[in-house]
Amino acid sequence: MDTSVILPGEAEGFVQSLETFPLKEVGSARWSRQHEYIEKLNMQAILSASAMHDEFVKELLVSYGKIPVLVHEMILVEVWKQKVFPILCQLQDFNPKNTFNLYMVIHHEATIINLLETIMFHKESCEAAYESVLDLVDYCHRKLTLLASKATRGDVTTHDQRRETDKAVVSSIESPPLFHALKELQTQNAALEFEISLKAVSVLRYITDHTESISVINRLLCTHNMPCVLVQLIDCCPWSRCREGELEKYMNSRWQKIPVEDRLKMTKLDGQVWISLYNLLLKEDCQRKYDFNSFNKSQLLKIPEMCNHIVRENSGKWKAIAKYQVKETFNPSESELRLQAQRLAQTYNLNVMESLLPEKPKCGSCGKEAAKRCSRCQGEWYCHRECQVKHWPNHKKACQLMATAGRLTTDPTISS
């Protein structure tokens, strides 16, 4: 079965078209189209890397110099979520028919950090990021310090199963009460934030693997004292928890129980932190002494620009931007929603999505490995007919919503 998302020629067109947006246009039709492009590029990059095939997405992003664009767009949405999204949720005149567009914006940051995690494994990607690596270092520092502080307070929110998030998104198409919809979005945002922070751990490790830049090393060691942040992560270990006497670790986007004999084994995340520490403390580049001539001094004094520029450019305008987006962006018509549903149905092809899963589907009733899918909604899996019948009272409402959403993509006469 061919599970390719896009062909090299199509990917080249997507990469060439990537551009930076002003904060005001986040969520617009043009921005949403680029989101779809990045989603497809991300899925193809993961498929190529997993299958050890030609990583043409990475090559295209490097050759066209688009990695700084990805970094900018990721930070743009980070700022939007901090400054604009809370205001949107409080505006009295914000009464959208659905919250689907809002979810796409919230998910955008996770999509880009996933793509960066895949491509930054390669040294040429790190080099092709140019000075945006400084912004990426700052971004990773923000995520890691937030992760450590929340873990210390015991305030970590996750989605144990990604499909629960997807069902909530589909439910939002059916126009639930606004209060419930926005609360659900805020919960999804918190869960995504945890997973984004874990991806930032890997991205930081790859930066420490490959960077030889004086300014980046100075940023890591002197400005942020990143070794201390990493030691704090090792100490609080936010990807490990004890529930009812059982040790669980967060692996492959879900919490998994760890047998007694495996409790001393390191996870991938443990390894990423330790390798980053090794790179920062023992690599020759980080230990060497610098000749503080005029050139080196100018390099050391370089600062990241993207986040500061976005905040400075939009300072004092957050509420005005939120009001503009309420009117122009997050209240699409029924016809606009149908067109968007059609495009997203093509982007999130079920066969491709299954090939991206780290393990085989699980039965929605008993949790065992499953091979049969609900024929109506295509969104739930079962091991046997008995489990499907047993689970139907719980699955019925979600099944109806998902089946309706699927018909929206093919039947223009169905109202949203």
C-alpha positions as CSV (number, residue, x, y, z in Angstrom):
1,M,0.0,0.0,0.0
2,D,1.4,3.4,-1.0
3,T,1.3,5.7,2.0
4,S,3.1,8.6,0.5
5,V,1.5,11.9,1.4
6,I,3.0,14.0,-1.4
7,L,5.4,13.5,-4.3
8,P,8.8,15.4,-4.5
9,G,7.4,17.8,-7.2
10,E,4.4,18.7,-5.1
11,A,6.5,19.1,-2.0
12,E,8.8,21.5,-3.8
13,G,5.9,23.7,-4.7
14,F,4.7,23.7,-1.0
15,V,8.2,24.5,0.3
16,Q,8.7,27.3,-2.3
17,S,5.4,29.0,-1.2
18,L,6.2,29.1,2.5
19,E,6.1,32.6,3.9
20,T,6.0,34.5,7.1
21,F,2.7,36.1,8.2
22,P,1.8,39.0,10.5
23,L,0.1,38.1,13.7
24,K,-3.2,39.6,12.5
25,E,-3.5,37.0,9.7
26,V,-3.1,34.0,11.8
27,G,-6.1,31.7,11.0
28,S,-6.9,33.5,7.7
29,A,-7.7,31.5,4.6
30,R,-4.2,32.1,3.2
31,W,-2.6,31.1,6.5
32,S,-4.8,28.0,6.7
33,R,-3.7,26.9,3.3
34,Q,-0.1,27.1,4.4
35,H,-1.0,25.2,7.5
36,E,-2.2,22.4,5.3
37,Y,1.0,22.4,3.3
38,I,3.1,22.2,6.5
39,E,0.9,19.4,7.8
40,K,1.6,17.4,4.6
41,L,5.3,18.2,4.7
42,N,5.4,17.1,8.3
43,M,3.7,13.7,7.6
44,Q,5.9,13.0,4.6
45,A,9.1,13.9,6.4
46,I,8.1,11.4,9.2
47,L,7.2,8.7,6.7
48,S,10.5,9.2,4.8
49,A,12.6,9.2,8.0
50,S,10.8,6.1,9.5
51,A,11.2,4.1,6.3
52,M,14.8,5.4,5.7
53,H,13.9,6.6,2.3
54,D,15.1,9.7,0.5
55,E,14.3,12.6,2.9
56,F,13.4,15.0,0.1
57,V,11.3,17.3,2.4
58,K,14.4,18.0,4.5
59,E,16.5,18.6,1.4
60,L,13.9,21.0,0.0
61,L,13.6,23.0,3.2
62,V,17.4,23.3,3.4
63,S,18.0,24.2,-0.3
64,Y,15.2,26.8,-0.4
65,G,16.3,28.3,3.0
66,K,12.8,27.9,4.5
67,I,13.8,26.6,8.0
68,P,13.9,30.2,9.4
69,V,10.3,30.6,8.1
70,L,9.2,27.5,10.0
71,V,10.8,28.8,13.2
72,H,9.2,32.2,12.7
73,E,5.7,30.7,12.1
74,M,6.1,28.5,15.2
75,I,7.0,31.4,17.4
76,L,4.2,33.5,15.9
77,V,1.6,31.0,17.0
78,E,3.2,30.7,20.4
79,V,2.8,34.4,20.9
80,W,-0.8,34.3,19.5
81,K,-1.7,31.6,22.0
82,Q,-0.2,33.7,24.9
83,K,-1.5,37.1,23.9
84,V,-4.6,36.8,21.6
85,F,-6.3,33.5,22.4
86,P,-7.1,34.3,26.1
87,I,-8.7,37.6,24.9
88,L,-10.7,35.8,22.2
89,C,-12.1,33.5,24.9
90,Q,-13.3,36.4,26.9
91,L,-14.9,38.6,24.2
92,Q,-18.7,38.8,24.6
93,D,-19.3,39.1,20.9
94,F,-17.3,36.0,20.0
95,N,-20.0,33.4,19.1
96,P,-18.6,31.2,16.3
97,K,-20.7,28.5,14.7
98,N,-17.8,26.1,15.3
99,T,-14.2,26.2,16.8
100,F,-12.6,24.1,14.1
101,N,-10.4,26.9,12.8
102,L,-9.3,27.8,16.3
103,Y,-8.1,24.2,16.8
104,M,-6.1,24.3,13.6
105,V,-4.2,27.4,14.9
106,I,-3.6,25.8,18.3
107,H,-2.3,22.6,16.6
108,H,0.0,24.5,14.2
109,E,2.8,24.9,16.7
110,A,2.8,21.2,17.4
111,T,3.0,20.4,13.7
112,I,6.0,22.6,13.2
113,I,7.9,21.4,16.2
114,N,7.3,17.8,15.0
115,L,8.7,18.7,11.6
116,L,11.7,20.4,13.1
117,E,12.4,17.4,15.4
118,T,12.5,15.2,12.2
119,I,14.8,17.4,10.1
120,M,17.1,18.9,12.8
121,F,18.6,15.5,13.3
122,H,20.7,16.4,10.3
123,K,23.6,18.8,10.6
124,E,22.7,20.6,7.4
125,S,19.3,21.5,8.7
126,C,20.8,23.1,11.8
127,E,23.3,25.0,9.6
128,A,20.5,26.1,7.2
129,A,18.5,27.6,10.1
130,Y,21.2,30.4,10.2
131,E,20.6,32.9,12.9
132,S,17.1,31.6,13.6
133,V,18.9,28.9,15.7
134,L,19.2,31.6,18.4
135,D,15.4,32.1,18.3
136,L,15.0,28.3,18.4
137,V,17.3,28.0,21.4
138,D,15.3,30.7,23.3
139,Y,12.1,28.9,22.3
140,C,13.4,25.5,23.6
141,H,14.5,27.3,26.9
142,R,11.0,28.7,27.4
143,K,9.4,25.2,26.8
144,L,11.9,23.3,29.0
145,T,11.6,25.8,31.9
146,L,7.8,25.7,31.7
147,L,7.9,21.9,31.6
148,A,10.2,21.7,34.7
149,S,8.1,24.2,36.7
150,K,4.8,22.5,35.9
151,A,6.3,19.1,36.8
152,T,7.6,20.4,40.1
153,R,4.1,21.7,40.9
154,G,2.5,18.5,39.6
155,D,0.6,20.5,37.0
156,V,1.1,18.4,33.8
157,T,-1.8,17.9,31.4
158,T,-1.6,15.2,28.7
159,H,-3.8,13.4,26.2
160,D,-3.3,9.7,26.8
161,Q,-4.8,8.9,23.4
162,R,-4.5,11.4,20.5
163,R,-7.8,10.1,19.1
164,E,-9.7,11.6,22.0
165,T,-8.5,15.0,20.9
166,D,-9.5,14.3,17.3
167,K,-13.0,13.3,18.4
168,A,-13.3,16.5,20.4
169,V,-12.3,18.5,17.2
170,V,-15.0,16.7,15.2
171,S,-17.5,17.4,17.9
172,S,-16.7,21.1,17.6
173,I,-18.0,21.0,14.0
174,E,-21.5,20.3,15.4
175,S,-21.6,23.6,17.2
176,P,-21.6,22.7,20.9
177,P,-22.4,25.4,23.5
178,L,-19.6,28.0,23.2
179,F,-18.5,27.8,26.8
180,H,-18.0,24.0,26.5
181,A,-16.2,24.4,23.2
182,L,-13.8,27.0,24.4
183,K,-13.1,25.0,27.6
184,E,-12.4,22.0,25.5
185,L,-10.0,24.0,23.3
186,Q,-8.1,25.2,26.4
187,T,-7.8,21.6,27.6
188,Q,-6.5,20.6,24.2
189,N,-4.0,23.5,24.2
190,A,-2.7,22.4,27.7
191,A,-2.2,18.8,26.5
192,L,-0.5,19.9,23.3
193,E,1.8,22.2,25.3
194,F,3.1,19.2,27.2
195,E,3.9,17.3,24.0
196,I,5.4,20.4,22.3
197,S,7.8,20.7,25.3
198,L,8.9,17.1,25.0
199,K,9.6,17.7,21.3
200,A,11.7,20.8,22.3
201,V,13.9,18.5,24.4
202,S,14.8,16.6,21.2
203,V,15.3,19.7,19.1
204,L,17.6,21.2,21.7
205,R,19.7,18.0,21.7
206,Y,20.2,18.2,17.9
207,I,21.2,21.8,18.2
208,T,23.9,20.9,20.8
209,D,25.0,18.0,18.5
210,H,25.6,20.3,15.5
211,T,26.2,23.9,16.5
212,E,29.6,25.4,16.2
213,S,28.4,29.0,16.4
214,I,30.0,31.1,19.1
215,S,26.8,33.1,19.6
216,V,24.6,29.9,20.0
217,I,27.0,28.3,22.4
218,N,27.1,31.6,24.4
219,R,23.3,31.7,24.4
220,L,23.1,28.1,25.7
221,L,25.7,28.3,28.4
222,C,25.9,31.9,29.5
223,T,22.5,33.5,28.8
224,H,20.3,30.5,29.7
225,N,22.6,28.3,31.8
226,M,21.0,25.4,30.0
227,P,22.9,22.7,31.9
228,C,21.1,23.7,35.1
229,V,17.7,23.5,33.3
230,L,18.5,20.0,32.0
231,V,19.6,18.9,35.5
232,Q,16.3,20.2,36.8
233,L,14.5,18.1,34.2
234,I,16.4,15.0,35.2
235,D,15.5,15.7,38.8
236,C,11.7,16.2,38.3
237,C,11.4,13.8,35.3
238,P,8.0,15.1,33.9
239,W,7.7,12.1,31.6
240,S,7.5,9.7,34.5
241,R,4.8,9.3,37.2
242,C,3.5,6.8,39.8
243,R,-0.1,5.9,39.6
244,E,-1.7,3.5,42.1
245,G,1.7,2.0,42.9
246,E,2.5,1.5,39.2
247,L,5.4,3.3,37.5
248,E,4.3,4.9,34.2
249,K,6.4,6.7,31.5
250,Y,5.2,8.9,28.7
251,M,6.4,7.2,25.5
252,N,5.0,7.3,21.9
253,S,2.5,10.1,22.9
254,R,0.8,8.1,25.8
255,W,1.5,6.9,29.3
256,Q,2.6,3.3,29.5
257,K,3.0,1.1,32.5
258,I,6.6,-0.1,33.1
259,P,7.3,-3.6,34.3
260,V,9.5,-3.9,37.4
261,E,12.4,-5.4,35.4
262,D,12.4,-2.4,33.0
263,R,12.2,0.4,35.6
264,L,15.9,1.3,35.4
265,K,15.9,1.5,31.6
266,M,16.3,4.9,30.1
267,T,13.6,6.3,27.8
268,K,14.4,8.2,24.6
269,L,13.7,11.5,26.5
270,D,16.1,10.5,29.3
271,G,18.7,9.9,26.6
272,Q,18.1,13.2,24.9
273,V,18.6,15.2,28.1
274,W,21.8,13.3,29.0
275,I,23.3,13.7,25.5
276,S,22.5,17.4,25.6
277,L,24.3,17.7,29.0
278,Y,27.3,15.8,27.6
279,N,27.4,18.1,24.6
280,L,27.2,21.3,26.6
281,L,29.7,20.3,29.3
282,L,32.2,18.1,27.6
283,K,32.4,18.9,23.9
284,E,35.6,20.8,23.0
285,D,33.6,23.6,21.3
286,C,31.8,24.4,24.5
287,Q,35.0,24.1,26.7
288,R,37.3,26.2,24.6
289,K,38.5,29.6,25.5
290,Y,37.5,32.4,23.2
291,D,39.7,35.2,21.9
292,F,37.5,38.2,22.7
293,N,38.5,40.2,19.6
294,S,36.1,42.6,18.0
295,F,34.6,40.0,15.7
296,N,34.0,37.4,18.4
297,K,32.5,40.1,20.6
298,S,30.0,41.1,17.9
299,Q,29.1,37.4,17.5
300,L,28.5,36.9,21.2
301,L,26.3,40.0,21.4
302,K,23.9,38.8,18.8
303,I,20.4,38.3,20.1
304,P,17.4,36.4,18.9
305,E,15.0,38.6,17.0
306,M,11.7,36.8,16.1
307,C,9.8,36.6,19.3
308,N,10.9,40.1,20.4
309,H,10.0,41.6,17.0
310,I,6.5,39.9,17.0
311,V,5.8,41.1,20.5
312,R,7.2,44.6,19.9
313,E,5.3,45.0,16.6
314,N,1.9,44.0,18.1
315,S,2.3,45.4,21.7
316,G,-0.9,47.2,22.8
317,K,-2.8,45.7,19.8
318,W,-3.8,42.3,21.3
319,K,-7.4,43.1,21.9
320,A,-7.8,44.8,18.5
321,I,-6.3,41.8,16.8
322,A,-8.6,39.5,18.7
323,K,-11.7,41.6,17.6
324,Y,-10.5,41.6,14.0
325,Q,-10.1,37.8,14.0
326,V,-13.5,37.4,15.6
327,K,-15.0,39.2,12.6
328,E,-12.8,38.1,9.8
329,T,-11.2,34.8,10.6
330,F,-12.9,32.5,13.2
331,N,-16.5,32.7,12.1
332,P,-16.6,31.0,8.6
333,S,-19.7,30.6,6.6
334,E,-21.2,27.1,6.0
335,S,-19.7,27.0,2.4
336,E,-16.3,28.0,3.7
337,L,-16.5,25.3,6.4
338,R,-17.4,22.7,3.8
339,L,-14.5,23.7,1.6
340,Q,-12.1,23.5,4.5
341,A,-13.5,20.1,5.5
342,Q,-12.8,18.8,2.0
343,R,-9.2,20.0,2.1
344,L,-8.6,18.6,5.5
345,A,-10.1,15.2,4.6
346,Q,-7.5,15.0,1.8
347,T,-4.7,16.1,4.2
348,Y,-5.6,13.7,7.0
349,N,-5.9,10.5,4.9
350,L,-6.7,7.7,7.2
351,N,-4.3,5.2,5.6
352,V,-1.4,7.7,5.9
353,M,-2.3,8.6,9.5
354,E,-2.3,4.9,10.5
355,S,1.2,4.5,9.0
356,L,2.4,7.3,11.3
357,L,1.3,5.6,14.4
358,P,4.2,4.2,16.5
359,E,2.2,1.0,17.2
360,K,-0.8,-0.9,15.9
361,P,-4.4,0.3,16.7
362,K,-5.9,-0.7,20.1
363,C,-9.5,-1.9,20.7
364,G,-11.7,0.9,21.9
365,S,-13.4,-1.5,24.4
366,C,-10.7,-3.8,25.9
367,G,-7.5,-2.2,24.7
368,K,-6.1,-5.2,22.9
369,E,-4.5,-5.0,19.5
370,A,-7.3,-4.5,16.9
371,A,-7.8,-5.2,13.2
372,K,-11.4,-4.2,12.6
373,R,-12.6,-0.6,12.2
374,C,-16.0,0.9,12.7
375,S,-17.5,0.9,9.2
376,R,-19.6,4.0,9.8
377,C,-17.2,6.6,11.1
378,Q,-13.8,4.8,10.4
379,G,-12.5,6.4,13.6
380,E,-12.6,3.6,16.2
381,W,-11.0,0.1,16.3
382,Y,-12.1,-3.2,17.7
383,C,-10.6,-6.7,18.1
384,H,-14.0,-8.6,17.9
385,R,-17.6,-8.0,17.1
386,E,-18.5,-8.6,20.8
387,C,-16.3,-5.6,21.9
388,Q,-17.9,-3.4,19.3
389,V,-21.4,-4.2,20.5
390,K,-20.3,-3.7,24.2
391,H,-18.7,-0.3,23.4
392,W,-21.5,1.0,21.2
393,P,-23.4,3.0,24.0
394,N,-20.1,4.9,24.6
395,H,-19.2,5.3,21.0
396,K,-22.6,6.1,19.5
397,K,-22.5,9.9,19.9
398,A,-18.9,10.3,18.6
399,C,-19.7,7.9,15.7
400,Q,-22.7,10.0,14.6
401,L,-20.6,13.2,14.8
402,M,-17.6,11.8,12.9
403,A,-19.9,10.2,10.2
404,T,-21.6,13.6,9.7
405,A,-18.3,15.3,9.4
406,G,-17.2,12.8,6.8
407,R,-20.4,13.5,4.8
408,L,-19.7,17.2,4.9
409,T,-16.7,16.7,2.7
410,T,-18.6,14.9,-0.1
411,D,-22.2,16.1,0.0
412,P,-22.6,19.9,-0.4
413,T,-26.3,19.7,0.4
414,I,-25.7,18.8,4.0
415,S,-25.8,21.7,6.4
416,S,-23.0,22.2,8.9
